[in-house]
Amino acid sequence: MNMSRPSLMERWEASRLAELLRSREVRAALQLTEGGGTAGAPRAPRTESSNERRVGIWRAQGSGPRPDYVRDRSIGLDELRMWADIERIEAPRDGELRVVLIGESVARGFLLDPVVTPARVLEHQLANGGRCGRVHVLDVARTCLTNPVDLLLEALDLRPDAVVLFVGNNLLPAQFATGYHGHSSPLSALRERAMRAREQGFHALATAADAIAMRDVIGPLVNVLGEIARAVRVPWVVVLPEFNLLDWYDDDAHTCGLPVWLSGDALIEWQAAQRAASALVDVGDVAAASPHLERMIELDGGTSSWALRWHGHALAVAGEHFRARALLEAARDQYGRFSPVPPCPRNDAGVRARLRRALELPHVRFVDLPRLFAERVQLLPDRHLFYDYCHLTPLGIEVAMAATAAALEGALMREPELPRRVDELRAVTPEVPRIAEATAACLAAVHNTHWGQPAELVAYWLDRASALMPDALDLVAAYLEARATRLPGWMSHGAQGPFRPETQAGRHWYEHEPSLHDIPLAREFEQRRPLPAAWRTCANVDHGDVVSLAELCASDLYAAAAGDRAWSTERRPSTRMAFYSEGGRRFRARLVVRTPGGGEVRVLANGELVACFTTSPARWTRHDAPLSATSGVNELRIEWPAITAVDPAAASRSLDDMVLGHEPDFYHRFGDLHKSSRLTPVEPPFSTERSEP
């Protein structure tokens, strides 16, 4: 066994190169992505001392060459909970191998953290089934990490014997390609893309988006990671992430956006095929929808994520898993390029390939999660491996870290990897406490609700939590109660109990304004347990107050797209809202709407048609729709007219916005809902029971 540490000279050379990269290429890469990324906040702020040694939120204690690093308590709670719950990172000990794990929220163990984390699982597997002696895994992964370069350079001060790099979900080239959703892009690059679209059409803009973003943003950043790996010649293991291909829905039949470059007869035919396909998908006959889905793909050139995803599902049902994977991955990568709402984190195929090329070095080994999961768990990943879009369940963490441990073991011992070692290391994985897994299932139900996922998926996680612990739904009840309070969230009962900052649930508590955005969750919860009284009181619309329909949007995700104007613009075929009632109450929904081409607007309450009226092109129309509420959660849906004509100047205006460096507006507009639209109880209450003659 040869596991000698790098010499002091080698470490000094690596440190010198790291400083060089910090001052040049790294800074250029950081400037390209400043303010970008899908996961938000920057890393922990530095203090005034420019010479202070830090690793993330940990500050060096002492000035020696091998200091301890101590958690900086002056940093705010919102930043602290993004990191491992570790007070002190001690200096290297003789006879101990140190492995640094750097990554995003998946590497953090999102929803299971701090009880279960990939770093702890990896260390336990190496300690109880490995052949490398004493190994300490240093967990410096951060939730919402959008640029790993700076953190990686800092982590070199920890004197690692090996590095595990688990990144890729927060590097989305599609968002940088157009400057969409506020992601910065150089003005010259935006102009170049606009000119290409003018010359070759919008389709060319979409197909070239990844290549342009790779060249200008993602490529330089990934290349810097490769340069660091060349300089720091300790063993590296790069974990390439996977996506929840089967059980994540970026859009559904009611929120399926139209291809931005289709118009005229092609657009009309595409919408007709989509309606026919969605009717079959809704009743579970995905296979019969295949001809309609194929026609949609033929018309739009494979740019509709909805058609690609459901055609992939149809192939999976038919047992054609390899073709299904290709379509499902294409749907994953396509969504978000011109979406009216920001996409969730995901591992783009181009980013994954670029990481592999940049880090293809003799001392770097790869753990390819798509291949690993397909070989050892299931051909197409679903909810058994993922809580949501990319965050791993205990099974996913177990398999991923066992493969990582096997790769580390082979690299440290300078031996080839043995496939059987993955199964042997899985066998020594620590058991996940039932309370931790039940808590994560409850949090998954909440998280999926906020991303507009189907009710069936929310129900699955609620039932999974109850199966693990009968009283697990107490946590969801506390969450709903906390959301209903008129006090700040930290003053609620839940924040003083299960959502205390140091708890598993507390680490994933993000304060929101009291609202009705949790109604899809409440609808499923109500079928299992009585809703908390505080939530019923807050969400109840029976008390005579006028409620703005804008407040009844069924999901945080779509509500965020409304903006600050006097109306919200709907880019999808329908608008869904929900409210709570004790039943036996009549309401009047006053709709103030506008459609670009005019046509028939349909209003449905709990699936039943309650109003149908016609609008004139580009003119505001007011209509009162009477409806009766049932006891519990009710759904109100506006179905907009199909688009039959497209503003010929819309595409040109979007390209002009790109040239000026503004966020472009690509999507077709189905209609506008004015914020004066409201729901009003009608007095007096009445009985919904019919009397017999």
C-alpha positions in Angstrom: 0.0 0.0 0.0 1.5 3.3 -1.1 -0.4 6.3 0.4 2.4 8.8 0.8 1.5 12.5 1.2 2.6 15.1 -1.3 5.9 16.7 -0.4 6.1 20.2 1.1 7.5 21.4 -2.2 4.6 20.0 -4.1 2.2 21.6 -1.7 4.0 24.9 -2.0 3.8 24.8 -5.8 0.1 24.0 -5.7 -0.5 26.8 -3.3 1.5 29.2 -5.6 -0.5 28.2 -8.6 -3.7 28.6 -6.7 -2.8 32.1 -5.8 -2.0 32.8 -9.5 -5.4 31.4 -10.6 -7.1 33.4 -7.9 -5.8 36.6 -9.3 -6.3 36.0 -13.0 -8.4 33.2 -14.6 -10.4 32.5 -11.5 -11.4 36.1 -11.2 -12.4 36.2 -14.8 -14.6 33.1 -14.4 -16.1 34.6 -11.2 -17.0 37.8 -13.0 -18.7 36.0 -15.8 -21.1 34.3 -13.3 -21.4 37.0 -10.7 -25.1 37.4 -9.8 -25.9 34.3 -11.8 -26.6 30.7 -11.0 -29.9 29.2 -10.1 -29.3 28.8 -6.4 -29.0 32.4 -5.3 -27.0 33.8 -2.4 -23.2 34.3 -2.5 -20.9 32.5 -0.1 -20.1 33.7 3.4 -18.7 37.3 3.3 -15.1 37.9 4.2 -14.1 40.3 6.9 -12.1 43.5 6.4 -8.8 41.7 6.8 -7.8 40.7 3.3 -5.1 38.3 4.7 -7.5 36.3 6.8 -7.4 32.6 6.0 -10.8 31.1 5.6 -12.5 28.0 4.2 -16.1 28.9 3.6 -17.6 29.9 7.0 -14.7 28.6 8.9 -11.9 31.0 10.0 -8.3 30.0 10.7 -7.4 30.1 14.4 -3.8 31.0 14.8 -1.2 31.9 12.2 0.8 28.6 12.0 1.1 26.5 8.8 -1.5 24.0 10.0 -4.2 25.9 11.9 -7.5 24.8 13.1 -10.5 26.4 11.4 -13.4 27.5 13.6 -17.0 28.3 12.6 -17.5 32.1 12.3 -20.5 32.8 14.5 -20.6 36.5 13.3 -22.1 35.2 10.0 -25.9 35.3 9.8 -28.1 32.2 10.4 -29.3 32.1 6.8 -25.7 31.6 5.6 -24.6 29.3 8.4 -27.3 26.7 7.7 -26.1 26.4 4.1 -23.0 24.6 5.4 -22.1 21.5 7.5 -23.0 21.7 11.2 -19.3 21.5 12.2 -17.8 23.8 14.9 -14.2 23.1 14.3 -12.0 21.6 11.5 -8.9 20.4 13.2 -5.4 20.4 11.8 -4.2 17.2 10.1 -3.3 14.4 12.4 -0.4 11.9 11.9 -1.6 8.7 10.3 -4.9 10.1 9.2 -6.0 10.5 5.6 -8.0 13.7 4.9 -10.6 13.8 2.1 -12.2 17.1 1.3 -15.7 16.9 -0.1 -16.9 20.0 -2.1 -20.3 20.3 -3.7 -23.7 21.8 -3.9 -27.0 21.0 -2.1 -26.9 17.4 -3.3 -23.5 16.9 -1.6 -24.9 18.7 1.4 -27.7 16.1 1.8 -30.5 18.5 1.3 -33.6 17.6 3.4 -31.7 15.0 5.4 -28.9 17.3 6.6 -27.6 17.5 9.3 -28.7 14.1 10.5 -27.6 12.3 7.3 -25.0 13.8 4.9 -23.1 12.2 2.1 -19.8 13.1 3.8 -20.8 11.2 7.0 -22.0 8.2 4.9 -18.7 8.2 2.9 -16.6 8.4 6.1 -18.5 5.6 7.7 -18.2 3.4 4.7 -14.5 3.9 4.4 -14.0 3.4 8.2 -16.0 0.2 8.4 -15.5 -1.4 5.0 -12.5 0.3 3.5 -8.8 -0.7 3.4 -7.2 2.7 3.7 -6.9 3.0 7.5 -8.1 6.1 9.3 -9.9 8.4 6.9 -11.5 11.8 7.9 -13.9 13.3 5.4 -14.0 17.1 5.6 -17.5 18.3 4.6 -17.3 21.8 3.0 -20.3 21.3 0.6 -22.6 24.3 0.5 -26.3 24.5 -0.4 -26.8 26.9 -3.3 -23.1 26.8 -4.3 -23.0 28.4 -7.8 -19.3 28.6 -8.3 -17.0 25.9 -6.8 -13.7 27.5 -7.8 -13.1 29.9 -5.0 -14.2 27.4 -2.4 -11.9 24.8 -3.9 -8.9 27.1 -3.7 -9.7 27.8 0.0 -10.1 24.1 0.8 -6.5 23.4 -0.4 -5.4 25.0 2.9 -6.9 22.0 4.7 -4.0 19.8 3.3 -6.2 17.1 1.7 -4.9 13.7 0.7 -7.8 13.4 -1.8 -10.6 15.6 -3.2 -14.2 14.7 -3.9 -15.9 17.2 -6.3 -19.7 16.7 -6.5 -20.9 19.6 -8.7 -22.9 20.4 -11.9 -26.5 20.9 -10.9 -26.2 24.7 -10.5 -24.3 25.3 -13.8 -27.1 25.9 -16.3 -25.9 27.1 -19.6 -29.4 27.7 -21.0 -30.0 30.6 -18.6 -26.8 32.4 -19.4 -27.5 32.0 -23.1 -30.0 34.8 -23.4 -29.6 36.8 -20.2 -33.0 35.4 -19.1 -34.2 35.5 -15.5 -31.6 38.1 -14.6 -28.5 36.0 -15.3 -25.7 38.2 -16.4 -24.2 37.9 -19.9 -21.8 40.3 -21.6 -23.6 42.8 -23.9 -21.5 41.8 -26.8 -22.5 38.2 -26.4 -26.2 39.1 -26.2 -25.8 41.1 -29.4 -24.1 38.1 -31.1 -26.9 35.8 -30.2 -29.5 38.3 -31.3 -27.8 38.6 -34.7 -27.7 34.9 -35.1 -31.4 34.6 -34.4 -32.2 37.3 -36.9 -30.2 35.6 -39.6 -31.3 32.0 -38.9 -34.5 32.3 -36.8 -35.3 31.6 -33.2 -34.7 27.9 -33.6 -31.0 28.7 -34.3 -30.9 30.8 -31.1 -32.1 27.8 -29.1 -29.8 25.2 -30.7 -26.7 27.5 -30.4 -27.5 28.6 -26.8 -25.6 25.9 -25.1 -22.5 26.2 -27.3 -22.4 30.0 -26.7 -22.8 29.7 -23.0 -20.2 27.0 -22.8 -17.7 29.2 -24.6 -18.4 32.4 -22.6 -19.3 31.3 -19.1 -19.4 27.6 -18.2 -16.3 26.6 -20.2 -13.9 29.1 -18.6 -15.1 28.1 -15.1 -14.8 24.3 -15.8 -11.3 24.8 -17.4 -10.1 26.5 -14.2 -11.2 23.5 -12.2 -9.1 21.4 -14.6 -6.1 23.6 -14.1 -6.4 23.3 -10.3 -6.6 19.5 -10.7 -3.5 19.5 -12.8 -1.6 21.4 -10.2 -2.9 19.6 -7.1 -1.8 16.0 -7.9 -3.6 14.2 -5.1 -6.2 11.7 -6.0 -9.5 13.2 -7.2 -12.9 11.7 -7.5 -15.4 13.7 -9.5 -19.1 12.7 -9.0 -21.2 13.5 -12.1 -24.8 14.1 -10.9 -28.1 12.6 -12.2 -31.6 14.0 -12.5 -35.0 12.6 -11.6 -36.0 11.7 -15.1 -39.3 9.9 -14.4 -40.8 11.7 -11.5 -40.1 15.4 -12.0 -42.6 17.5 -14.0 -41.3 20.8 -15.2 -44.8 21.5 -16.7 -48.1 19.7 -17.1 -51.0 19.6 -19.5 -52.4 22.9 -18.1 -49.1 24.8 -17.9 -47.4 23.6 -21.1 -45.8 26.6 -22.8 -45.8 27.0 -26.6 -42.6 26.9 -28.7 -41.6 30.5 -29.1 -40.9 30.3 -32.9 -44.0 28.6 -34.1 -46.8 30.6 -35.6 -49.7 30.3 -38.1 -50.9 26.9 -39.2 -48.0 25.1 -37.5 -48.9 26.6 -34.1 -52.6 25.7 -34.5 -51.7 22.1 -35.4 -49.2 21.9 -32.5 -51.9 23.1 -30.0 -54.4 20.6 -31.4 -51.9 17.7 -31.0 -51.1 18.9 -27.5 -54.7 18.9 -26.5 -55.2 15.4 -27.9 -52.1 14.1 -26.2 -52.9 15.7 -22.8 -56.4 14.1 -22.8 -54.8 10.7 -23.2 -52.0 11.4 -20.7 -54.6 12.6 -18.1 -56.4 9.2 -18.2 -53.1 7.3 -18.1 -53.0 6.1 -21.7 -49.5 7.4 -22.5 -48.9 4.8 -25.2 -51.9 6.0 -27.2 -50.6 9.6 -27.0 -47.4 8.7 -28.9 -48.6 9.7 -32.4 -49.7 13.1 -31.2 -46.4 13.6 -29.2 -44.3 12.6 -32.2 -46.2 15.1 -34.4 -45.5 17.9 -31.8 -41.8 17.1 -31.8 -41.8 17.1 -35.6 -43.5 20.5 -35.7 -41.3 22.2 -33.1 -38.0 20.5 -33.8 -37.8 18.8 -30.4 -37.9 22.1 -28.4 -41.0 21.3 -26.3 -40.0 19.7 -23.0 -43.6 18.6 -22.4 -43.7 16.5 -25.7 -40.2 15.1 -25.2 -40.9 14.1 -21.6 -44.2 12.3 -22.3 -42.9 10.6 -25.4 -40.1 9.4 -23.2 -42.6 8.1 -20.7 -44.4 6.2 -23.5 -41.2 4.5 -24.6 -40.4 3.6 -21.0 -43.8 1.9 -20.6 -43.0 0.0 -23.9 -39.7 -1.1 -22.4 -37.5 0.9 -24.7 -35.5 2.4 -21.9 -32.5 3.6 -23.9 -34.6 5.6 -26.3 -36.7 6.8 -23.4 -33.6 8.1 -21.5 -32.5 10.1 -24.6 -35.9 11.8 -24.8 -36.2 12.4 -21.0 -32.7 13.9 -20.9 -33.5 16.1 -23.9 -36.6 17.3 -22.1 -34.6 18.1 -19.0 -32.1 20.1 -20.9 -34.6 21.9 -23.1 -36.8 23.2 -20.3 -35.6 26.6 -19.0 -34.1 28.0 -22.2 -37.1 30.2 -22.8 -39.3 29.2 -19.9 -41.5 32.0 -18.3 -40.4 30.7 -14.8 -36.8 29.9 -13.6 -36.0 26.2 -13.9 -34.9 24.1 -10.9 -31.3 23.0 -10.6 -30.3 20.2 -13.0 -27.3 18.5 -14.5 -27.2 19.5 -18.2 -25.6 16.9 -20.5 -23.3 19.5 -22.0 -22.0 20.6 -18.6 -21.4 16.9 -17.5 -19.5 16.2 -20.7 -17.4 19.4 -20.3 -16.5 18.5 -16.7 -15.4 15.1 -17.8 -13.2 16.5 -20.6 -11.6 19.2 -18.4 -10.8 16.7 -15.6 -9.8 13.7 -17.6 -6.4 13.3 -15.9 -4.4 10.2 -14.7 -5.1 11.0 -11.0 -8.8 11.8 -11.5 -11.5 9.1 -11.3 -15.2 9.6 -12.1 -18.4 8.3 -10.5 -21.0 8.6 -13.2 -24.3 8.6 -11.3 -26.5 8.1 -14.4 -24.6 4.9 -15.3 -24.2 3.8 -11.7 -27.9 4.1 -10.9 -28.9 2.4 -14.2 -26.5 -0.6 -13.5 -27.2 -1.0 -9.8 -30.7 0.3 -9.0 -33.0 1.1 -11.9 -32.7 1.9 -15.6 -34.5 5.2 -15.3 -34.4 7.1 -12.0 -37.5 8.1 -10.1 -38.7 8.9 -6.5 -36.9 5.9 -5.0 -33.6 7.7 -5.7 -34.7 11.4 -5.5 -36.8 13.5 -3.2 -37.4 16.1 -5.9 -35.4 17.1 -9.1 -31.9 16.2 -8.0 -31.7 15.7 -4.2 -30.9 12.1 -3.2 -32.9 9.8 -0.9 -31.0 7.6 1.6 -30.9 4.9 -1.1 -29.4 7.4 -3.6 -26.8 8.6 -1.1 -25.9 5.0 -0.1 -25.2 3.9 -3.7 -23.5 7.2 -4.8 -21.1 7.3 -1.8 -20.3 3.5 -2.0 -19.1 4.1 -5.5 -17.2 7.2 -4.4 -15.6 5.2 -1.5 -14.6 2.5 -3.9 -13.1 5.0 -6.3 -11.2 6.8 -3.5 -9.9 3.5 -2.1 -8.5 2.5 -5.5 -7.0 5.9 -6.1 -5.3 6.1 -2.7 -4.0 2.6 -3.0 -3.1 3.1 -6.6 -5.1 0.0 -7.7 -7.8 -0.5 -10.3 -11.4 -0.1 -9.1 -13.1 -3.4 -8.2 -16.8 -3.4 -9.1 -17.7 -5.7 -6.2 -16.3 -3.2 -3.7 -19.4 -1.0 -4.3 -21.7 -3.7 -3.0 -19.4 -4.5 -0.1 -19.3 -0.8 0.9 -23.0 -0.5 0.6 -23.4 -3.3 3.1 -21.7 -1.3 5.8 -23.7 1.9 5.2 -25.1 3.2 8.5 -28.9 2.9 9.0 -30.8 6.1 8.6 -32.9 6.9 11.7 -36.6 6.6 10.9 -37.4 10.0 12.3 -34.8 11.6 10.0 -36.2 9.8 6.9 -39.8 10.6 8.0 -38.8 14.3 8.4 -37.2 14.4 5.0 -40.4 12.9 3.5 -42.5 15.6 5.0 -40.1 18.3 3.8 -40.2 16.7 0.3 -44.0 17.1 0.3 -43.6 20.8 1.1 -40.8 21.3 -1.4 -42.6 19.5 -4.2 -45.7 21.6 -3.6 -43.7 24.8 -3.9 -42.4 23.7 -7.3 -45.9 23.0 -8.6 -45.6 19.2 -8.7 -48.6 16.9 -9.2 -50.8 16.1 -6.2 -50.0 12.4 -6.6 -46.3 13.1 -5.9 -47.1 15.3 -2.8 -49.5 12.5 -1.6 -46.7 9.9 -2.0 -44.3 11.8 0.3 -47.0 12.4 2.9 -47.9 8.7 2.9 -44.2 7.7 3.0 -43.7 9.9 6.1 -46.7 8.3 7.8 -45.5 4.8 7.0 -42.1 5.6 8.6 -43.6 7.3 11.7 -47.4 7.4 12.5 -47.1 10.9 13.9 -44.8 12.3 11.2 -47.5 14.5 9.8 -47.4 16.6 13.0 -44.5 18.3 11.3 -46.6 19.2 8.3 -49.4 20.5 10.6 -46.8 22.6 12.4 -45.6 24.0 9.1 -49.1 24.9 7.9 -49.8 26.5 11.2 -46.6 28.5 11.0 -47.5 29.6 7.5 -50.8 30.8 8.7 -49.6 33.0 11.5 -49.7 36.8 11.1 -46.5 37.0 13.2 -43.0 36.6 11.7 -42.3 33.0 11.1 -39.6 32.8 13.7 -42.2 33.7 16.4 -44.6 30.9 15.5 -45.1 27.7 17.5 -43.4 25.7 14.8 -40.3 27.8 14.9 -40.1 27.3 18.7 -40.5 23.5 18.3 -39.8 21.3 15.3 -38.5 24.1 13.2 -35.8 25.3 15.6 -32.7 26.4 13.6 -30.6 23.5 15.0 -33.1 20.8 13.9 -33.3 18.9 10.6 -36.5 20.7 9.7 -35.2 24.0 10.9 -32.3 23.9 8.5 -34.8 23.8 5.6 -37.2 26.5 7.0 -37.4 29.5 4.8 -39.8 32.2 6.0 -42.6 33.2 3.6 -45.4 35.7 3.9 -48.7 34.2 5.0 -50.4 33.1 1.8 -52.5 30.4 0.2 -49.6 29.0 -1.9 -49.6 25.9 0.3 -53.2 24.9 -0.7 -52.1 21.9 -2.9 -50.3 20.6 0.2 -53.3 21.4 2.4 -55.6 19.6 0.0 -53.6 16.3 0.4 -53.1 16.8 4.1 -56.8 17.3 4.7 -57.5 13.8 3.3 -55.3 12.3 6.0 -55.6 14.6 9.0 -57.8 17.6 10.1 -56.2 20.9 9.0 -54.8 23.1 11.8 -57.4 25.5 13.1 -55.0 28.5 12.5 -54.6 27.6 8.9 -58.3 27.1 8.3 -58.9 30.5 9.8 -56.2 32.2 7.8 -57.1 30.6 4.5 -60.8 30.6 4.9 -62.6 32.9 2.4 -66.0 32.6 4.0 -65.7 35.6 6.3 -67.0 38.2 4.0 -63.6 39.6 2.9 -62.9 40.2 -0.7 -59.9 38.1 -1.9 -57.8 39.1 -4.8 -57.5 36.2 -7.3 -53.8 37.0 -7.6 -53.4 35.7 -4.0 -54.9 32.4 -4.9 -52.3 31.1 -7.2 -51.7 27.4 -6.5 -47.9 27.5 -6.3 -45.1 29.8 -5.3 -43.3 28.9 -8.5 -46.0 30.4 -10.8 -46.9 33.2 -8.4 -43.3 34.5 -8.6 -43.8 35.1 -12.4 -46.5 37.7 -11.9 -44.3 40.8 -11.4 -45.2 44.2 -10.0 -47.6 45.4 -12.8 -51.3 45.9 -12.4 -51.9 42.6 -14.1 -50.2 39.2 -14.5 -49.4 37.8 -17.9 -50.3 34.2 -18.5 -47.8 32.2 -20.7 -49.7 28.9 -20.3 -53.0 27.6 -21.6 -54.7 27.9 -18.2 -54.4 29.6 -14.8 -55.1 27.6 -11.7 -56.1 29.1 -8.3 -57.4 27.5 -5.1 -59.1 28.6 -1.9 -60.5 27.1 1.3 -64.1 27.1 2.4 -66.2 25.5 5.1 -68.8 24.7 2.4 -72.4 25.8 1.9 -71.3 29.2 0.6 -71.9 30.9 -2.7 -69.2 33.1 -4.2 -68.9 35.5 -7.1 -65.6 35.4 -9.1 -65.2 38.8 -10.8 -62.7 38.3 -13.6 -61.0 41.2 -15.4 -59.1 39.7 -18.3 -57.6 40.5 -21.6 -56.6 38.2 -24.5 -54.4 39.2 -27.4 -56.6 37.7 -30.2 -59.9 37.5 -28.4 -61.9 34.3 -28.1 -63.8 32.1 -25.6 -62.6 32.1 -21.9 -63.8 29.2 -19.8 -64.0 29.2 -16.0 -64.2 25.9 -14.1 -64.7 25.4 -10.3 -63.7 22.0 -9.0 -63.7 20.7 -12.5 -67.2 21.9 -13.4 -67.8 24.6 -16.0 -69.4 27.7 -14.2 -68.9 30.4 -16.8 -68.0 30.9 -20.5 -67.7 34.3 -22.1 -66.1 35.9 -25.2 -63.4 38.6 -25.2 -62.5 41.1 -27.8 -58.9 41.3 -29.1 -56.6 43.3 -26.8 -59.5 44.8 -24.8 -60.2 44.3 -21.1 -63.3 42.3 -20.3 -65.1 42.0 -17.0 -67.3 39.0 -16.2 -68.9 37.7 -13.0 -68.9 33.9 -12.6 -71.1 32.5 -9.8 -69.8 29.4 -8.1 -70.6 27.2 -5.1 -67.8 26.0 -2.8 -67.5 22.6 -1.3 -66.2 22.0 2.2 -62.4 22.0 2.1 -60.0 23.0 -0.6 -61.6 24.3 -3.9 -59.9 24.9 -7.2 -60.7 27.6 -9.7 -59.3 27.4 -13.2 -59.3 29.8 -16.1 -58.9 28.2 -19.5 -57.6 30.7 -22.1 -58.5 30.8 -25.8 -56.1 28.9 -28.1 -53.6 31.2 -29.8 -54.4 31.5 -33.5 -52.3 34.5 -34.5 -48.9 35.8 -33.4 -47.8 39.4 -33.2 -45.3 39.6 -36.1 -43.3 42.3 -34.2 -43.0 40.3 -31.0 -39.9 38.3 -32.1 -38.2 41.4 -33.3 -38.9 43.2 -30.0 -37.4 40.3 -28.0 -34.2 40.5 -30.1 -34.1 44.3 -29.6 -34.2 43.7 -25.9 -31.3 41.3 -26.1 -29.2 43.9 -28.1 -29.9 46.5 -25.4 -28.9 44.0 -22.7 -32.5 43.7 -21.3 -34.2 40.5 -20.3 -36.1 39.3 -23.4 -39.7 38.2 -23.4 -40.0 35.2 -25.7 -43.1 33.4 -24.8 -46.5 33.6 -26.4 -49.1 35.4 -24.3 -52.4 33.6 -23.7 -54.0 36.3 -21.6 -53.7 38.9 -18.8 -55.4 38.7 -15.5 -55.9 42.1 -13.8 -55.2 42.3 -10.1 -58.6 43.8 -9.6 -60.0 40.4 -10.2 -61.5 39.1 -7.0 -63.5 36.4 -5.2 -66.4 37.7 -3.1 -68.7 35.7 -0.7 -72.4 36.2 -1.5 -74.8 36.5 1.4 -76.6 34.7 2.9 -75.1 31.2 3.2 -77.1 28.5 1.4 -77.4 24.7 1.6 -75.8 22.7 -1.2 -78.3 19.9 -0.6 -81.2 19.7 -3.1 -84.7 19.3 -1.6 -86.9 16.6 -3.0 -90.3 17.8 -4.5 
